Amino acid sequence: MDDIQFLLTETLSHFDKNFSEVDALNTNPDEFSFEWPSKTKDQEDRLPESAGLLYHIQKTTSLFVIRTFVSQNIRQDYESILAAPENYPSLRLMEIESAEEMATTLRYFVVENPCHAELIHSYVNNRRFPRFEESVCNISDPGFSWWMVKKENRFQVALTLSLSVESGMVKLGPLGDHQLALRRMSEFESMLVDVGFAMNFQLETNRFSVDGAEDDVLMDDLRDLFEFGVIGNDLENLFRLLAIKLPNDPRPETTWFYFEELAAMRRFWIQTFYDLT
């Protein structure tokens, strides 16, 4: 088995093994689903009337492009797009001849905050992504995805493909600006130090790692944030404490907003990954 096949096999196995855990952690499973519902004549009645993204993935053997549309009402826009796809040329649905295929191809992703749909749209819309970036990445073009390696009481996130292939390596997808990520993690570490939490952060140019104590429940929530796009109760309670302990400090609010955006981006990419595979 070559390195590329190994990575794909490990990633698929990883999500299959942990899918039930994600579903249990998520407070609203309807907003976080890898399975696209079967198309029936009353499907529109089941679509959410909430904000999110409608999107169309165009793929070839080696590349894929995500065409996204920011929606304030998914059900309403879904019906409008299928009724007159020519009015939404950026989605490229006119190339599909069958109405049934068009209904299957147009997909949606629900967000809790409408700003998250705008953010995801700005990151991925009309961008070309290699389907197997591991085979084309090199030092001058290190790829678009973040990567995660979990170890006992420790995890590392590489913002480019700068880690060697190893067991447990998880492809996270394009989760945002690298410099912003390092800055926010640095601010998070400094806040923990200010309130007396002992966690060891190592920040480098294109990666960071976090070490915690053996029974540190916060480590589990931080791993779940990057791995599943889920913000756990312990992490949420920590930010409540930070807001109390640092009442005039802007860092708790800006870091919390960043973690919410990161979680939404990760959940979208998980869904995209399952769409592709």
C-alpha positions in Angstrom: 0.0 0.0 0.0 1.5 3.4 -1.0 1.4 6.5 1.2 -1.6 8.0 -0.6 -3.7 5.0 -0.3 -2.6 4.7 3.3 -3.8 8.2 4.1 -7.2 7.7 2.4 -7.8 4.4 4.2 -6.8 5.9 7.6 -9.0 8.9 7.1 -12.1 6.9 6.0 -11.6 4.5 8.8 -11.2 7.3 11.3 -14.5 9.0 10.4 -16.4 5.7 10.3 -15.2 4.8 13.7 -16.0 8.2 15.3 -19.2 9.1 13.5 -21.5 8.0 16.4 -19.4 10.0 18.8 -19.9 13.1 16.8 -23.6 12.6 16.6 -23.8 12.1 20.3 -21.9 15.3 21.1 -23.9 17.4 18.6 -26.9 19.1 20.2 -28.8 19.2 17.0 -27.9 16.2 14.8 -30.1 17.6 11.9 -27.6 20.4 11.5 -24.6 18.0 11.3 -25.2 15.1 8.9 -22.9 13.3 6.5 -25.9 11.5 4.9 -27.8 13.3 2.1 -31.5 12.4 2.5 -33.3 10.4 -0.2 -35.0 12.7 -2.7 -38.8 12.5 -2.6 -41.5 14.9 -3.9 -42.0 16.3 -0.4 -38.3 16.9 0.3 -38.7 20.6 0.3 -41.1 20.3 3.2 -38.2 18.9 5.3 -35.6 21.4 4.3 -34.7 23.9 7.2 -35.8 27.5 7.0 -32.6 28.7 8.4 -29.3 30.2 7.2 -26.6 28.2 5.6 -25.0 27.3 2.3 -26.3 25.7 -0.9 -23.5 24.2 -2.9 -22.6 22.1 -5.9 -19.5 20.1 -6.2 -18.0 19.6 -9.6 -15.3 16.9 -9.7 -13.0 15.3 -12.1 -10.5 12.5 -11.6 -8.0 14.8 -10.0 -9.7 18.0 -9.1 -12.9 19.3 -7.6 -14.5 22.8 -7.4 -17.1 23.8 -4.8 -19.7 26.3 -6.1 -21.4 27.9 -3.1 -24.4 30.2 -2.5 -25.0 31.9 0.8 -28.6 31.5 1.9 -30.6 33.2 4.7 -33.4 30.6 4.1 -32.3 27.3 2.7 -35.8 26.0 1.9 -36.8 29.1 0.0 -33.6 29.4 -1.9 -33.5 25.7 -2.7 -36.9 25.9 -4.3 -36.0 29.1 -6.2 -32.8 27.6 -7.6 -34.4 24.4 -8.8 -37.2 26.3 -10.4 -34.9 28.7 -12.3 -31.2 27.5 -12.2 -30.4 30.0 -15.0 -30.8 32.8 -12.4 -28.0 31.3 -10.4 -25.2 30.9 -12.9 -22.4 30.7 -10.3 -23.7 27.3 -9.1 -23.2 25.9 -12.6 -26.4 23.7 -12.4 -27.4 24.4 -16.0 -24.9 21.9 -17.2 -27.1 19.2 -15.6 -29.9 17.9 -17.9 -32.1 16.0 -15.5 -34.2 17.8 -12.9 -33.9 14.8 -10.6 -30.1 14.8 -10.9 -30.1 18.5 -10.3 -32.1 18.1 -7.1 -29.6 15.4 -5.9 -26.6 17.5 -6.9 -27.7 20.7 -5.1 -26.8 20.2 -1.4 -27.1 22.3 1.7 -25.2 23.0 4.9 -26.8 24.6 8.0 -25.0 27.1 10.1 -25.9 28.5 13.6 -24.5 32.0 12.7 -25.2 33.4 9.2 -21.7 35.0 9.3 -20.2 31.5 9.2 -21.9 30.9 5.8 -20.2 34.0 4.5 -16.9 32.9 5.9 -17.0 29.4 4.4 -18.1 30.9 1.1 -15.1 33.2 1.1 -12.7 30.3 1.8 -14.0 27.7 -0.7 -16.2 29.2 -3.4 -14.9 28.6 -6.9 -11.6 27.3 -5.7 -10.0 24.3 -7.3 -8.8 21.6 -4.9 -6.8 18.5 -5.8 -8.7 15.4 -4.8 -5.5 13.7 -3.7 -3.3 16.6 -2.7 -0.8 14.3 -1.0 0.4 13.2 -4.5 1.1 16.7 -5.8 2.3 18.6 -2.7 5.9 19.6 -2.4 8.0 22.2 -0.5 7.0 25.0 -2.8 3.4 24.0 -2.9 2.6 22.4 0.5 -1.1 22.0 -0.1 -4.3 23.6 1.3 -5.2 21.2 4.1 -4.5 21.2 7.8 -3.4 17.9 9.3 -3.7 16.6 12.8 -1.8 13.9 14.7 -3.2 12.7 18.1 -1.1 11.1 20.7 -1.6 10.4 24.4 -2.3 13.7 26.2 -1.0 15.6 23.2 -2.1 16.6 19.7 -0.4 18.5 16.9 -1.9 20.5 14.0 0.2 21.2 10.9 -1.2 24.0 8.8 0.5 22.5 5.7 1.5 19.0 4.7 4.7 19.2 6.7 4.3 16.0 8.7 5.4 12.5 7.7 2.7 10.0 7.1 1.9 8.1 10.3 -0.9 6.2 11.9 -3.7 8.4 13.3 -3.0 11.3 10.9 -6.3 13.1 10.2 -6.8 15.4 7.2 -8.7 18.4 8.5 -9.2 20.4 5.2 -8.7 24.1 4.6 -9.7 25.7 7.9 -8.5 29.2 7.4 -5.6 31.6 7.5 -2.5 30.2 9.0 -1.2 33.4 10.7 -4.6 34.1 12.2 -4.7 30.5 13.6 -1.3 30.9 15.2 -2.2 34.3 16.6 -5.5 33.1 18.1 -3.8 30.0 19.7 -1.2 32.2 21.2 -3.9 34.5 22.7 -5.7 31.4 24.0 -2.5 30.1 25.7 -1.8 33.5 27.3 -5.4 33.6 28.7 -5.0 30.2 30.2 -1.7 31.3 31.9 -3.4 34.4 33.2 -6.1 32.4 35.0 -3.8 29.7 36.2 -4.5 26.8 33.8 -1.4 24.6 33.0 -1.3 23.6 29.4 1.8 23.6 27.2 1.5 25.2 23.8 4.3 25.0 21.2 3.8 27.4 18.3 6.0 27.2 15.2 5.8 28.7 11.8 3.4 26.3 10.2 2.2 24.2 13.1 1.3 24.1 16.7 1.0 21.4 19.4 -0.8 21.2 22.7 0.2 19.1 25.7 -2.0 18.5 28.8 -2.2 16.5 32.0 -3.3 12.9 31.9 -6.8 13.7 33.2 -7.2 17.1 31.5 -10.8 17.1 30.1 -10.0 20.3 28.3 -7.6 18.4 26.0 -10.5 16.2 24.8 -12.6 19.3 23.9 -9.7 20.9 22.1 -9.1 17.8 20.0 -12.8 17.5 19.2 -12.8 21.1 18.1 -10.3 20.4 15.4 -11.2 16.8 14.6 -15.0 17.0 14.6 -15.9 20.7 14.6 -17.6 20.4 18.0 -17.3 22.8 20.9 -17.7 20.7 24.1 -19.2 21.7 27.4 -15.9 22.0 29.2 -14.5 24.3 26.6 -17.7 26.4 26.7 -17.6 26.6 30.5 -13.9 27.6 30.3 -14.8 30.6 28.2 -17.6 31.6 30.7 -14.9 31.6 33.4 -12.5 33.6 31.2 -15.2 36.2 30.6 -15.6 36.5 34.4 -11.9 36.5 35.3 -10.9 38.9 32.4 -13.9 41.2 32.2 -12.2 44.0 30.3 -10.0 41.8 28.1 -11.2 41.4 24.4 -9.3 38.1 24.0 -12.0 35.8 25.4 -14.6 37.1 23.0 -12.4 37.2 19.9 -11.0 33.7 20.6 -14.5 32.3 21.2 -15.7 33.7 17.9 -12.7 32.3 16.2 -13.3 28.8 17.7 -17.0 28.9 16.5 -15.9 29.9 13.0 -13.2 27.1 13.0 -15.8 24.5 14.1 -18.2 25.5 11.4 -15.5 25.4 8.7 -14.4 21.9 10.0 -18.0 20.6 9.9 -18.5 21.8 6.4 -15.3 20.1 5.2 -16.3 16.8 6.9 -19.6 16.9 5.0 -17.7 17.8 1.8 -15.3 14.9 2.3 -18.3 12.5 2.5 -19.8 14.0 -0.6 -16.6 13.3 -2.5 -16.1 9.7 -1.2 
